Amino acid sequence: MSGSVSLGRHVTLETIGVEVFLNVDGIEGAPAYDTPVSVQARVLRQDKVLWLGDGSHTTTVLTVWFPQDTSPLPDHRARLEWEDEFFIIEQVKDVKDRNATLVHRRVRCRRE
């Protein structure tokens, strides 16, 4: 039997590090990132416990809203650093107003 339960969630304005993707290491095949840039963003952290057949597993998912004037504005290849942990971006959504002007960018990511 499998299932999940949410352990907690909170939304706050936080300082988060944005690391822009540079390239892939030709020898090891690992991604290389630029020096992190600290930006202010609204962060929603969700911790869940997943019950799997062979035991339980805790997962952390972040949803982060970046204002349109954030620099750098992270894309799907960037990596985020928050509370001494790294997060890989899985989904990017640009939210625009009626004039098609960017209001903010929402990203969902999982712990690396």
C-alpha positions in Angstrom: 0.0 0.0 0.0 1.3 3.5 -0.8 0.1 7.0 0.1 1.3 10.3 1.3 0.7 12.9 4.0 1.7 16.5 4.2 3.9 17.3 7.2 3.7 21.0 6.9 3.9 24.0 4.7 4.6 27.7 5.1 4.8 30.7 2.8 7.3 33.5 3.6 9.4 36.1 1.8 12.9 34.6 1.9 16.4 35.2 0.5 17.1 32.4 -2.0 20.3 31.7 -4.0 19.9 31.4 -7.8 22.6 29.6 -9.6 22.5 30.0 -13.4 23.5 26.9 -15.5 26.8 27.4 -17.3 27.6 24.1 -19.1 28.1 20.4 -18.7 31.4 19.0 -17.6 32.8 17.0 -20.5 34.6 14.5 -18.3 32.1 13.7 -15.6 28.9 14.9 -17.4 27.9 16.9 -14.3 26.2 20.3 -14.7 28.3 23.4 -13.8 26.6 26.5 -12.3 27.6 30.1 -11.8 28.2 31.7 -8.4 24.8 32.0 -6.6 23.1 35.4 -6.6 20.9 36.2 -3.6 17.4 37.4 -4.4 14.2 37.9 -2.5 11.3 35.6 -3.4 8.1 34.2 -1.9 8.7 30.6 -0.9 6.2 27.8 -0.2 7.8 24.7 1.3 5.9 21.5 1.4 7.2 18.4 3.2 5.5 15.1 2.6 6.0 11.5 3.7 5.4 8.9 1.1 4.6 5.4 2.2 6.0 2.9 -0.2 5.9 -0.8 -0.2 9.5 -1.0 1.2 9.2 1.8 3.8 8.7 5.5 3.9 10.4 8.4 2.2 10.3 12.1 3.0 10.3 14.6 0.1 10.5 18.4 0.0 9.0 20.5 -2.7 9.4 24.2 -3.1 7.2 26.6 -5.0 8.9 29.9 -5.4 7.5 33.2 -6.9 10.1 35.6 -8.3 9.0 39.2 -9.1 9.4 40.2 -12.7 12.4 42.5 -11.9 14.5 39.7 -10.3 17.9 39.3 -11.8 18.8 36.7 -12.7 15.3 35.3 -13.3 15.7 31.5 -13.0 14.8 29.2 -15.9 14.4 25.5 -16.1 18.1 24.8 -16.1 19.0 26.9 -13.0 19.5 25.5 -9.5 18.2 27.1 -6.3 19.9 27.2 -2.9 17.7 27.7 0.2 18.4 26.9 3.9 21.7 25.2 2.9 20.0 22.8 0.5 20.0 22.7 -3.3 16.8 22.4 -5.3 16.4 21.4 -9.0 13.7 23.2 -11.0 11.1 21.0 -12.5 8.5 23.4 -13.7 8.6 27.1 -14.8 5.5 29.2 -15.3 5.4 32.9 -16.3 2.4 34.7 -15.0 1.4 37.8 -17.1 -1.2 40.5 -16.8 -3.9 41.4 -19.4 -1.3 43.3 -21.4 0.9 40.3 -21.6 3.5 41.9 -19.3 5.3 39.6 -17.0 4.1 39.9 -13.4 6.1 37.1 -11.8 7.7 33.7 -12.5 6.6 30.7 -10.5 9.0 27.7 -10.3 8.4 24.3 -8.7 11.4 22.3 -7.6 12.5 19.3 -5.6 15.4 18.8 -3.3 18.6 17.7 -5.1 
